[in-house]
């Protein structure tokens, strides 16, 4: 019952606060402007404060879980601080970086934020099992966080896509949490899942609000944390190293393919293009809703494979 209430409270909080954020975004012109950019499919300005709504729903769920002693105060505080750092990093990207900041400098700032997050995670008791060397563990964890943030950002190209894909990954991590009797990641998944569900009510095509980079950074960060929690040493337990990566799913695979594709064409790996899976489906004439549902199906298959590999 407590677990169901965590999802319900997160969902309701997100559902209630997002219309307020949407109106505020319209009033203050905190919107994603089409600006003739051929990488954008929307034709009118749409507020990009959805990530803040997901975050608030997540926080309400986390606080409720803390009241019932499902997570420690240290764990809740550490995750909240880390989420705030990542949320503001993405929000600054929404406001300034797209037009004014060099992508290399942006990547550097992401790694610095990732380093801070790794420090916070160690303080709340999350173990990195990538290596016996703490420096190597910290580096790999930082790569997970930065890589997942950018991978989710690449998927935020159609209404409902990034949020729905993340929800499917969270379902996979919920299954791992239950099968391994791990309460902390289960609470994280449930609280975030409720927040995303509330957001998707308004983000489903035609969307009235976007999650923005603040949202994609937050979701990528959260998936990276969950993957880190469940990951094993790649030499001693390869299946428990590969499984969590696959549960993150389509964003990771698509991002790796995007980097290879762009480099092979002599382009910067940080330069956007129209070669993602959802782009190719749209180019075949599929509607936004059908494209998103196909991507959901692909994500579910990849996540299922990750779960099977992890538990075999």
Secondary structure, DSSP 8 states (H G I E B T S, - for coil): -HHHHHHHHHHHHHHHHHHHHHHHHHHTT-EE--TT-TT---SS-EE--HHHHHHHHHHHHHHHHHHTTSS-HHHHHHHHHHHHHHHHHHHHIIIIIHHHS-HHHHHHHHHHHHHHHHHHHHHTT----S-SSHHHHHHHHHHHHHHHHHHHHHHTTSTTHHHHHHHHHHHHHHHHHHHHT-HHHHHHHHHHHHHHHHHHHHHSSS-S---HHHHHHHHHHHHHHHHHHH---TTT-SHHHHHHHHHHTHHHHHHHHHHHHHHHTT--TTS--S-SHHHHHHHTT--HHHHHHHHHHHHHHHHHHHHHHHH-
